Amino acid sequence: MKKGKSSPTSSDFDENLVDDYSATFGNATGFLTSFHAHNHVFEEFRFENFTTPYVTTNAIGSNEFLLVEIVNKKLSFEQISF
């Protein structure tokens, strides 16, 4: 069985769960984003019919992290390289 901790775009994510996964978050009131890791590359994407952004972070080993800020229920993030 594939584990669900990775990004929905990862080959490690069970593709049979993607539609239910995206619909669950896409229909959740006040849900701002879904953060993921595991792929070790930055990626921002959206599923069809939903405005919720999904974000895969890069790896600390790649000398990068995300600075995330939520102000007045608005999400912003910035890639920081070091």
C-alpha positions in Angstrom: 0.0 0.0 0.0 1.3 3.4 -0.9 1.7 6.0 1.9 -0.3 9.3 1.8 2.3 11.6 3.4 3.7 12.7 0.1 2.4 15.2 -2.4 -0.7 14.1 -4.5 1.5 14.6 -7.6 4.1 12.2 -6.3 4.3 8.6 -7.6 4.3 7.6 -3.9 0.7 9.0 -3.4 -2.0 6.5 -4.1 -3.6 7.8 -7.3 -7.0 6.3 -6.3 -7.2 8.8 -3.4 -6.4 12.0 -5.3 -10.0 12.9 -6.2 -11.4 12.4 -2.7 -8.3 14.1 -1.2 -8.6 17.2 -3.3 -12.4 17.4 -2.9 -12.2 17.1 0.9 -9.8 20.1 1.2 -11.4 22.0 -1.7 -14.8 22.0 0.0 -13.5 22.8 3.5 -14.5 26.2 4.7 -11.5 28.4 5.6 -8.9 25.9 4.3 -6.0 27.9 3.0 -3.5 25.3 1.6 -2.0 21.9 1.8 1.7 21.7 2.5 3.7 18.7 1.5 7.3 17.5 1.4 9.0 14.3 0.3 9.6 15.2 -3.3 12.5 17.5 -2.5 11.5 20.1 -5.1 9.3 23.2 -4.9 5.9 22.8 -6.6 2.7 24.8 -6.4 -0.4 23.4 -8.0 -4.2 23.3 -7.9 -6.7 20.6 -8.8 -9.4 21.1 -11.3 -12.5 23.0 -10.0 -10.7 24.0 -6.8 -8.9 27.2 -5.9 -7.0 25.7 -2.9 -3.3 25.8 -3.6 -1.2 22.7 -2.8 2.5 23.4 -2.1 5.4 20.9 -2.0 8.4 22.3 -0.2 12.0 21.9 -1.3 14.5 20.2 1.0 16.7 21.8 3.6 19.4 19.7 2.0 18.8 21.8 -1.1 19.4 24.9 1.0 15.9 26.2 0.7 12.8 26.5 2.9 9.4 28.3 2.8 8.6 31.4 4.9 4.8 31.2 5.4 2.7 34.0 6.7 -1.1 34.1 7.4 -2.6 37.5 8.1 -6.3 38.1 8.2 -7.0 34.6 6.8 -4.8 35.4 3.8 -1.9 33.0 3.0 1.4 34.1 1.5 4.7 32.2 1.3 8.1 32.9 -0.1 10.9 30.5 -1.1 14.1 31.3 0.9 17.4 30.1 -0.3 20.5 30.0 1.9 
